[in-house]
Amino acid sequence: MKKLSIAAFLIVSTFVFSQETKKTPERDSRDKALLVKTDPAELDAKKKAAEEKAKLPKPYDPKADAQKDIDKLIAQAKKENKNIMIQAGGNWCIWCLRFNQFVQTTPELKEMVDQNYLYYHLNFSPDNKNEKIFAQYGNPGDKYGYPVFIILDKNGKMIHVQQSDVLEQDKGYSLEKVKEFFGQWTPKS
């Protein structure tokens, strides 16, 4: 009897497990709902960042001939005895846009930049990675991320590369740290 019960169990089990299970629409939607986890705080933060990004000026031009632009800046820097500040990044980068906005709307920073630097936004995006230009400066974006700042002297010689995260404070930048950074790399008279 025991052998018969085991045999019956095995036959029934084989039959049951060999049957194809139908997915009902309810089950399908439940499965998908389980795969997509939605954290309201995370979604809200992404929405706010997208809104902020949409409002900020977009200073990067993927169509620009960066080498030609930098060559012109070097000629101008020699005449004006200024250094060149290259802010590398892209319009896709919220921190790049925040830094640009911070400098442009903070009078004492704007004044420091205008007096001591020629400022250039070097684009890095899928549309134009400017690989040859970045290679000239050791590909700092690969090392530090974006934005990254490349300081050239008036002759076009790279004198410093600055990662941006050390200048950050909360969801923006520290006025004191940015002032110190700009002050440290002004041209020497």
C-alpha positions, 0 to 999 in steps of 0.5 A, a space after each residue: 500500500 505504501 508503494 502504491 501511495 508513493 507511486 500515485 503521488 509521483 504520477 500526480 506530481 509529475 502531471 501537475 508540474 508538467 502542466 503549463 500555468 496560465 498567467 492571468 492579467 492580474 498576475 502579470 500586472 502584479 509581477 510587473 508592479 513588484 519589479 518597479 519599486 517607487 520611492 516617493 522621495 527619490 521620485 520627488 528629488 528627480 523631479 525637482 532636479 529636472 525642474 532646476 536643470 530646465 531653468 538654468 542657462 545651458 552654456 555648453 555648445 556641442 557644435 563648437 570647434 573647441 580647439 579653434 575657440 581655445 586658440 583664440 582665447 590664448 591669443 586674447 589672454 596674451 594681450 590681456 594678461 589673463 589666465 584661461 578657465 576651462 569649465 569642462 562638462 555639459 548641459 546634461 550635468 546639473 552640477 556643471 549648470 549649478 556652478 556656471 549659475 553660481 559664478 554668473 550670479 555671485 557679483 564678487 565671483 563674477 568680478 574675480 573671473 572677469 578681471 583675471 580669466 577668460 572663461 570657456 565651457 568645454 563640452 563633453 557629451 554624446 554629441 561631442 566628446 572633444 576627445 582630442 582636446 581632453 587628451 591634451 589635458 590628461 583626460 581629467 573628466 575620466 579621473 574627477 568627473 564633471 565639472 572639472 576645471 582646467 586652468 591655462 596660463 596666458 600662453 596656453 600651458 596647463 597650470 592646474 586641474 581642479 576637481 569640483 566636488 571639493 568646492 561643493 556645499 550642500 546642493 551648491 557650491 561654497 562661496 569661500 572655497 570657490 573664491 579661494 580657488 579662483 584667487 589661487 590661480 590668477 595670473 601673476 603680474 
